[in-house]
Amino acid sequence: MLPRVRDLVEVLYREVPSGVGSKGRMRLGPDDERKLLVKGAAWAVENGLGEPADIERTESGGRIEGADPSLISEKAYERGRAQQGTLGSGNHFLEIQYVDEIYDEAAAQSLGLFADQVTVMIHTGSRGFGHQVCTDFLEVMERAAAKYGIALYDRELACAPVKSPEAKDYLAAMRAAANYAWANRQCIMHWTREAFMKVMSSSPRGLGMSLIYDVAHNIAKVEEHIVAGQKRRLMVHRKGATRAFPPGHPELPQPYRQTGQPVLIPGDMGRASFVLLGTEKAMEETFGSTCHGAGRLLSRHQAIRKAKGRKIWKELEEKGIIVRSAGRETLAEEMSEAYKDISAVVDVVHRAGISRKVARLRPLGVVKG
């Protein structure tokens, strides 16, 4: 397997478009795009891009009800048409990894993980489509804040009462963007499987390539939580956070009802990523949430300055990690020194009990936007 990593990275780089403004292999017509915004990952599976079993292991079945395509601007539609099935730029990635440490053998087995197993992690979202939805509604929310007498300390904190017409419209548009993101990851996962089939001359079944979980980390969802001893319906906004529901939670798919929700926490491309499980303590203390990643130590500009004169790709290759990127600056922005040590961050959430460690994954090959 290991000698083929370079081949896999090259094929994945060709098959999954990446980088700023990258355009996908598919061109969506207006009717298809509207269907996708309502159906999410199911749209991709219905169009031959994946398997029905993928949907079961995707948060919310790969779609949120209540998406309203009529609220999406023409500019957002325009951006979304060409970007479905693309990785994008910045910290988005497609990474070939291997399981180098197991912390909980029984939990790892329940997720289908074992020592030295090769895995793939995909990190991307709703691309320019979601960005445009946000931009469009930022203006709406600024006006709404003034209308409802909400004082803003920062323009980007613009908001509206959750039951107001403006908030209802935003949530319906945001749900469409979330569904776009689930479809996007589903398409990329399908082409990743095809890339492995091509390079390894085997089927996904023969390779054992099945989805562990797909979970969002920038989303607002209506959920039930206990507040001051009473069950309440809340709008939980996870920005740079990820869901960590405990065993027995009714929203979890059957395979994970007893173990708790798989939690995926990516690190930087030179160190590691982690798989954890959600806990009851997260429900009690953090509204069923945990961290999403390490967090930056350096701004993108600081990282570029620090990387000046260095060959980041070569430094990674000397560590046994093959990397391909759409731009040289991306590798500088995303180098390991730009981020906190993910192992230390994960140890904190593990010790706090808001998610528990199952396995550590080390990078072998990376495709960066």
Summary of the structure (lengths in Angstrom):
residues: 369
radius of gyration: 20.3
end to end distance: 24.5
largest distance: 62.6
contacts: 1254
relative contact order: 0.17
helix: 45%
strand: 20%
